[in-house]
C-alpha cells in the first residue's frame, strides 16, 4: 500500500516535468535565435534585440492614474523573418488601456530585454551583459488601408499566428512606435550612443 501511494504521487510529477521539458525544448527550437552581435557593435545589438524578441513592456501615460507611467506586456514584431525594420508594430484594441492612454497622450516607451531569448545564460536580467533597450517616442495608429498597415499585419501574424483569430468585434488595429530616442545597455560602461537615424538605416553586414 505504501508503494502504491508513493507511485500515485511521483508518476504525475514525472509526467509533468517531462512535458515541461518538452515544451521548453520546442520553444527553444522555434526561436532559433541567431548569434548575438559583438557588444562593440551597439547598433547591430539594438536591431538584433528588437528583431528576435516576441514581446516586451509597452509604457504609456495613464489617464486613469493621474498621468502616472503605466506598463503593459505587449506582443510585437518589427517585420517578417529576415526583414526587420527596427520599428515595433503592435496589434491593439481600444478596449485596452494602452490605446486609450495613447489616444490622450501619444508619448510612450518600449523596453525589450535579451533575457527571454535565453541567451543570457545564468546571468541576471539586470546585469549589463544581458542586453536591454528602451525605445522612446509616440505610439501611433497606422492607416488601416496603407501598405504599412499590411506590412505590419504580415509582420505580426508571422510571429503571432493566433492574432488572425482574435475577435473581430474588438476592432484590433496596427499601431507602431514612432521612435525618437534610444537607450541601450549591452555591456559595462553605461548606455551606448545610438541615433535613431543610425538605428533605422542599419542594414547588417
C-alpha positions in Angstrom: 0.0 0.0 0.0 2.8 2.4 0.8 4.5 1.7 -2.6 1.2 2.3 -4.4 0.7 5.7 -2.6 4.2 6.8 -3.5 3.7 5.8 -7.1 0.5 7.7 -7.3 2.3 10.9 -6.2 5.5 10.5 -8.1 4.2 9.5 -11.6 2.2 12.6 -12.3 5.1 14.7 -11.1 7.5 12.9 -13.5 5.0 13.3 -16.4 4.6 17.0 -15.6 8.3 17.5 -15.6 8.8 15.6 -18.9 6.0 17.6 -20.5 7.5 20.9 -19.2 10.9 20.0 -20.6 9.5 19.0 -24.0 7.6 22.3 -24.1 10.7 24.3 -23.3 12.8 22.4 -25.9 10.1 23.0 -28.5 10.1 26.7 -27.7 13.8 26.9 -28.0 13.8 25.2 -31.3 11.1 27.6 -32.6 13.1 30.6 -31.6 16.3 29.7 -33.4 18.0 32.8 -32.1 20.9 34.0 -34.3 24.2 34.6 -32.5 24.3 37.8 -30.5 26.3 40.6 -32.1 29.6 41.8 -30.6 28.8 44.3 -27.8 31.1 46.8 -29.5 28.6 46.9 -32.4 25.8 48.7 -30.5 23.6 49.3 -33.4 23.7 45.7 -34.5 22.9 44.6 -31.0 19.9 47.1 -30.8 18.4 45.8 -34.0 19.1 42.2 -33.0 17.3 42.6 -29.7 14.2 44.1 -31.4 14.0 41.7 -34.3 14.5 38.5 -32.2 12.0 39.2 -29.4 8.3 38.4 -29.4 7.1 40.5 -26.5 8.2 43.3 -24.2 6.8 46.0 -22.0 5.0 49.0 -23.6 4.7 52.0 -21.3 2.2 54.8 -21.7 0.9 57.8 -19.7 -2.1 56.6 -17.7 -5.3 58.6 -18.0 -6.8 56.6 -15.1 -3.9 57.2 -12.6 -3.4 60.9 -12.9 -0.6 60.7 -15.5 1.4 58.0 -13.9 3.6 55.8 -16.1 1.8 52.6 -16.9 3.4 49.4 -18.4 1.7 46.6 -20.2 3.0 43.4 -21.7 2.7 43.7 -25.5 3.3 41.2 -28.3 5.1 42.9 -31.2 7.1 42.4 -34.4 9.4 44.6 -36.4 9.0 42.7 -39.6 8.7 39.3 -41.2 11.7 36.9 -40.8 14.9 38.4 -42.1 13.1 41.6 -43.0 13.1 43.5 -39.7 12.8 47.3 -39.8 13.6 48.1 -36.2 10.2 49.7 -35.8 7.9 47.8 -33.3 4.4 47.1 -34.6 1.5 46.1 -32.3 -2.0 44.7 -32.8 -4.1 46.6 -30.3 -7.7 47.3 -29.4 -9.2 50.5 -27.9 -10.6 48.2 -25.2 -7.0 48.1 -23.9 -5.9 50.8 -21.5 -2.7 51.2 -23.6 -4.6 52.5 -26.6 -6.9 54.7 -24.5 -3.9 56.3 -23.0 -2.2 56.8 -26.4 -5.3 58.5 -27.7 -5.0 61.1 -25.0 -1.2 61.3 -25.0 0.9 59.5 -27.6 4.1 59.6 -25.6 5.3 56.0 -25.0 8.4 53.9 -24.3 9.1 50.3 -25.1 11.5 48.2 -23.1 12.9 45.0 -24.6 15.2 42.6 -22.7 17.6 39.9 -24.0 16.6 37.6 -21.2 13.5 36.0 -22.8 15.7 34.9 -25.7 17.6 32.5 -23.4 21.0 33.9 -24.5 21.9 35.4 -21.1 22.6 32.0 -19.6 22.5 32.2 -15.8 23.2 36.0 -15.8 20.6 38.1 -14.0 18.4 40.2 -16.4 19.7 43.4 -14.7 23.3 42.5 -15.3 24.7 44.9 -18.0 25.9 42.0 -20.1 22.3 40.9 -20.5 21.3 43.5 -23.1 18.2 45.7 -22.8 16.9 48.5 -24.9 14.3 51.2 -24.3 12.8 52.9 -27.4 11.0 56.2 -26.6 8.7 58.0 -28.9 5.0 58.2 -29.8 2.5 55.3 -30.2 0.6 55.9 -33.4 -2.2 54.2 -35.2 -1.2 53.1 -38.7 -3.7 53.9 -41.5 -5.6 50.6 -42.0 -5.7 50.9 -45.8 -2.0 51.7 -46.2 0.8 49.5 -47.4 2.5 50.0 -44.0 -0.6 48.5 -42.2 -0.4 45.5 -44.5 3.3 45.2 -43.7 2.5 45.5 -40.0 -0.1 42.8 -40.1 2.1 40.4 -42.0 5.0 41.1 -39.6 2.8 40.5 -36.5 1.0 37.4 -37.9 4.3 35.8 -38.8 5.3 35.8 -35.2 1.9 35.6 -33.5 -0.3 33.4 -35.7 -3.3 33.4 -33.2 -3.7 37.2 -33.8 -5.6 36.3 -37.0 -8.3 34.8 -35.0 -8.8 37.5 -32.3 -12.4 38.7 -32.0 -13.4 40.9 -35.0 -15.8 42.9 -32.8 -12.8 44.1 -30.7 -11.5 46.1 -33.7 -7.8 45.3 -33.4 -5.7 47.6 -35.5 -2.0 48.0 -36.3 -0.1 50.6 -34.2 3.6 51.4 -34.3 6.1 53.2 -32.1 7.5 56.3 -33.9 11.0 56.2 -32.3 12.5 59.5 -31.1 15.2 58.2 -28.6 17.2 55.0 -28.0 18.7 53.8 -24.7 20.8 50.7 -25.0 22.8 48.8 -22.4 24.7 45.8 -23.8 27.9 45.8 -21.7 29.5 47.6 -18.8 30.2 51.3 -19.1 26.8 52.8 -19.4 24.4 53.4 -22.3 25.7 53.2 -25.8 25.2 56.3 -28.0 22.9 55.4 -30.9 21.0 57.9 -33.0 17.5 57.0 -34.4 18.9 57.5 -37.9 21.7 55.0 -37.3 19.3 52.5 -35.9 16.7 52.7 -38.7 19.3 52.7 -41.5 21.3 49.7 -40.2 21.4 47.0 -42.9 23.7 44.5 -41.3 27.0 43.2 -42.6 
